[in-house]
Amino acid sequence: MQDLPNVFLIGPMGAGKSTIGRLLAAELSREFFDSDHAIRDRCGADIPWIFDVEGESGFRQREVQMIDELTRQEAVVVATGGGAVLREENRCALRERGTVVYLLTTVEQQLRRTARDRNRPLLQCANREQVLYDMFAQRDPLYRATADIIVRTDRRSPRAVVNEILRRVRRLLDPLQTTGTAHKPVSP
């Protein structure tokens, strides 16, 4: 699939963007980037420290710069941070430079997947569930407006999600494509 555009994964924390992104990149023989990890590597500091020192707005500005840089590369799979869609610059860069896949998950699944994770500054609070519901209410419309494809990840293996992404991206590129059916030319 050489002519496949860049693939950008968006969605809430705990949706599986990094795990699915790595598998998808391997399947496509492409380089994989996680925008949060790229920010951390560039700064030499973890995300909670950046939030503590620069606040969320400082982190979001770094995120805009990193997403701009990563989306300009060719033949990549990029997993974005959950809040990347909050900035219009990010939404535009993602939409204009590749195929955007929204990995949709429930708040219950997010709670399970992030239960022991201490590297998520926005969840360092007493009522994590309410924070996740509030973020979903704010961000879901932005994810949907940015995405070319929406794929549910709850109770599914990462491999099954990757297979669905590949099938749906191929269909998006060639709407006449069907699985297992040969197309016969239509007589004039």
N, C-alpha and C positions, 0 to 999 in steps of 0.2 A: 504494500500500500504506500508506494513512494509519493503519490500525489495527495495523500491525506494531509490536511492542514494540521497546524498545531492543535493540540487538545488541551483545554484548560478546565480544571475541575474546581467547582465552587460548591459551597454548601456550609452548613453549620459545623462547629467543632464536634468531633465524634462521629461524623458521617462516614469516615474511612477514606478521606481524600488522599492521604499519604500512602497508605497500604495499597489502595486501588491504583493510584498513580504509578507506583513502582512496578506493579504487575503489568499495567497497560503499556508503560514505556518498554519493559522487557519484551512483551509480545510484539511491539512495533519496531523493536531494535532502535529505540530513540533514547535520548538523554532525558532524565527526570530531574525536575527541580521542585522543591517545596519552598514557597516564598518565605515562610517564617524561618525555616532553617537557613536560607540564604541571607536573610537579614541578620540573624544571630551570628553566622559565620563572618559576615562583613564587619559587624560591630565588635565582635569578640565578647559579646555579652548576651545573656539569655533574655528572652522576651519579658519575664517579670521585672528584671532589673531595668530594662528600657522603659517599661511602663512606670516604674517607681521614679526614675530620674527625669524622664521627658514627658510623662503623662501619656494618655491615649492619643492625644493629637500629635505628639512628637513621633510616636510609633507609627501612626497612620501616614504621616508624611514620608517616613522611611519606606513604608509599604508601597506608596504610590511610585516612588523612584525605582524600587526593586521590581514591581510588576511591569512598569514601563520597559525596564531593561530585559527582563525575562521573556516578555511577549514579543520582543523584536527579534529574538533568535528564531532559527528555522529548525523544523523537525524535532520539536520538543513536546513533552508532556509536563504541565505545570499544575501543582496543587497549590491553591491560594489559601490564605488564612480565612477564617469564617467571616471576619468583618471587612474583607477586601471590597465587597460590593457597596459599602457605605459611601465610597468616594466615586463621584461621576467619572473622574479620570480613569479609574481602574475599570469601571464598567465599559467605557468606550474602548479602551485598549484591548480588553478581553474580546469584546464583540467583533472588533475590526480586524483582529490578527489571528483568529483561529475559531475552532468549534468549541463552544462552551457547554459543559455538561454539569448540570445541577444534581448533586448527590443528595437526595432527599431522605431524611430520617426523622424519627419521632423524638420528642423530648425524652421519653422513657429510655430509648436506646442511647441517647446522648448521656443521660445520667449514668447508665451502666458503664459506658465506654470511658467516661471521664472521672469515675468515682475516686480513683487514687492519684490522678494527675494533678500535680502541684505547679505545673508550668502554664496554667491558664489563668492569668490575672483577673479576668472578668468573673471567674467562678470562685474567687477567694472571698466568700461571703457566707452568711448564715443560711439564706434560702436560695440554694443553687437552682432548684427546680423553677422557682418563679423567675429568676434571671434568665434561664433558658427559654421559658415561655415568652417573656418580654422580648428577648432577642429574636425569637422566631417570628413574632407578630410584626416586628419592625423590618426584618431582613427577608422573609419569604417572598414578599412582592418584588423586592430587588433581585433576588436570585432568579425568580421566574421571568422577569423582564429582560434579564441578561442572557439566560440560557437558550441554547438551540435545542437541547435535549434534557429531559428530566428522567432520572433513574432512581428508583427506591432502593435503599440498601438494607433495610431492616430484615433480620432473619435470613439473610442471604450470604453465601460465601463470597469472598472477594473475587474469586475466579468467575463465579456466575455473573457478578456485576460487570466485570471486564468483558466477558463474552457478550453481554447485552449492549454495552457501550459500543463495541466494535461493530456489531450487527446494525445498530441504529445509526452510527456515523456513516457506515457504508450506504445505508438506505437514504440518508440525508443527501449524500453526494450523488447517488443514482436512484431516484425514486422508483424506477421500474424494476429494480433488483428485488428478487424474491428468493427465499432460501429453497434450494433444491429443485427449482423449476427452470427449465430452459425456455428461453424466449424464441418464438418462431416469428420470422418476419411476416408482416401483414401484407397481403397482396393488394395492389392498387385497384 
